[in-house]
Amino acid sequence: MSRRARRAPTRTPIEQRIGELALSRVPFAVGATLVVLGTAALVCAMVPVGADWFGQTGAVLIAGAFAAGLASRTGGRPVVFGLLALACGTGVVLSDSDLLLTGAAIGTSSIAAVLAVMLTVPAAGVPSAVREAVIAMAVAGVGALATIGFEPAINPSRFEFVGFVLAFLSGLVLVYRLGAGLHGLGRRGLIVVAIGGAVLAATLLYAELLRSYGSSGLVDELRSWVSWSRDTIGAFPRPISALLGVPALVYGCHMRARRRQGWWVCAFGIAATSPATTALANPAVSLLEAALSIGYSLLIGILIGWGLIRLDLALTGNRGRRSRDAEQAAAVRPEPPRFDPLL
């Protein structure tokens, strides 16, 4: 080789960093593309416009993208789990088995419900906490489209219950690691989690007792309230979402900006995202009514969450506006960005 031959140009550290960032964004770009294409296909299937296979194809694409996203967010292998979900979804659709399609729908709803909570970030102020709750419910809404895209043969109440239990247990497993285990709760965190667990248990138990053993007069009275709400404002808010799930998202994101134990509160946010992912599973409920129900639950839950934040600040000695502003400025607990791994 001649001495005058030029050496291969070396890359500067800045150029290397830019290249690394570009490569790291490739999986995100692929996942975002799958979500957009899948959502578009599902919307076309609901209109309906286009081929008959748009609905199930869109559901498979969303399931694969959400599985990869959840794996990436929780420190797993997104490519492996994403491809596995795509392969399983394709096999289920080709099998045309009601049992497998129902199982795929439940799995997709559970993944979407957990991912919606995992994608939230700490919120120093109330507006940021509200934003996180809205983002979580929007992700759950896309999961709802994918859930019915599989066209499952279901009993709506059982389907919702199984999906919620699966999502909630999965969320607790992840939060156990993110929240530094049970010893990371502290006294205040333990009280909050105990209250959340009591509200969740009471809501589920009351609904089941009312359905099985409730007096006809009480049941008729409650049904009259639901009917009045549907006739007057178009929908009835879901109690478990409005009273527990959305407030847990708002208050939990607020706590995460200050204490790691806020993740335990966010776990109860699945009580909002899981019902949202199965909101379209009941054929007796229209798309508009389901959307209004989610919106009303979100609005009520945000108001309750705001009240919890104000109460928390008052109990910690931040009563005045200046004290609250100073406390918010000091809430700088770091967490990875929204689309980076948490673990």
Secondary structure by P-SEA (a helix, b strand, c coil): ccccccccccccaaaaaaaaaaaaaaaaaaaaaaaaaaaaaaaaaaacccccaaaaaaaaaaaaaaaaaaaaaacccaaaaaaaaaaaaaaaaaaccaaaaaaaaaaaaaaaaaaaaaaccccccaaaaaaaaaaaaaaaaaaaaaaaccccccaaaaaaaaaaaaaaaaaaaaaaaaacccccccaaaaaaaaaaaaaaaaaaaaaaaaaccccaaaaaaaaaaaaaaaaaccccccccccccaaaaaaaaaaaaacccccccccccccccaaaaaaccccccccaaaaaaaaaaaaaaaaaaaaaaaaaaaaaaccccaaaaaaaaaaccccccccccccc
